[in-house]
Amino acid sequence: MPVFFGLPRELRDMIYMSVIAWSLPRPHRVDTQNHNWRRVVGPDSIQSGEYGCSYSTDTIPGTCANLLACSRQVNLELTEAIERAKRKGLLVAKLNCIADNESMHAFSWLSLPIVTNKPCEREEKYGLFPTWADKILTTPQRMLKLGSRRSTPGLSNSTTTLDNLWIDIRIHGNRTAKWESNQCPPDRTSWAICAALKRLFDGDTLMRPIKATPTPSPSSKNIIIDELVLNVVSPWEPKTTWLPEDYPLDIATYGVVHPRTVAKELLDMWNTIWTSEGFKGTHYHLLLERIKRVKICVDGKIWRVRELGMELERGQAERKRIAMRGIW
């Protein structure tokens, strides 16, 4: 440690930033076919739109929580670096989604930064650990419960806030193979995203490392996402092979789906959930309560923004107003 502190502060800050922004390499399409991926093909998954989704069982990337507990000076300097990274938008949790033939969707974590955890007043007052120690010792376990089977004292009713979750949706394959192994409705990519998010909010084992506890504690379920970015990445195929932007989703023909078509599908999905239309609209209604803002991007450029938290608050306020009038 003395050798580390002997380095200039600029070099130490560079090391801190590399630790904060570190992420796993992006998996390739062929990687999703090995035994490290668990595929969902049960009958219930057809109704929820999750049929054909697969989840990586590799251990997720670690956070800098252990480094925070090294010493007071490291804690101070690293905390300052975390705040700088947050202002620059670098403190982002990254989830990769490979959309293969608009049919199969493979999810894997690339990075998981420090998250904010807010215990209730009673727990903060009577917890066994001081607040600062609790934050340092439990940061890696908070969102995905990587630790022991016993929940950490003082976290049973806490809420974990993820400032930013960025999901890259990478388009692969050809429309001609869309129905070869999947007979679900054509708007599959949007509902695959919903399925992964719901598993995250439910603390499901498929969205956590393979060594995670089989039964998540309540704290792993209380997750709030301030900003969700759904970024559609254009296919590598030449644009001459892309289908028109307004090409119907249910027609199988030679060509690659247009990235803007997928973006529109993701936008329409929120309308379905908001109106609770059909089974999927009701099944994924939880997402409206847990996500405050959604940005739909194409190749990193913002295309549409949906303020879900604000819309939900307005809807609840209107519901209360009608109830007070005795009409509800």
Secondary structure, DSSP 8 states (H G I E B T S, - for coil): -HHHHTS-HHHHHHHHHHHHT-------GGGGGSTTEEE---HHHHHHT-TTEEEE-S-----SHHHHTS-HHHHHHHHHHHHHHHHTT---EEEEEEEETTTEEEEEEEE----EEE--HHHHHH-SS-HHHHHHHHHHHHTT--S-SS--TT-TT-EEEEEEEEEEEEEES-GGGTTSS--S-S-HHHHHHHHHHHHHHHT-GGGS-TTS-SS--GGGT-EEEEEEEEEEE--SS-GGGB--TT--TT---SSB--HHHHHHHHHHHHHHHHTT-HHHHHHTTHHHHHEEEEEEEETTEEEEEE-HHHHHHHHHHHHHHHHHTT--
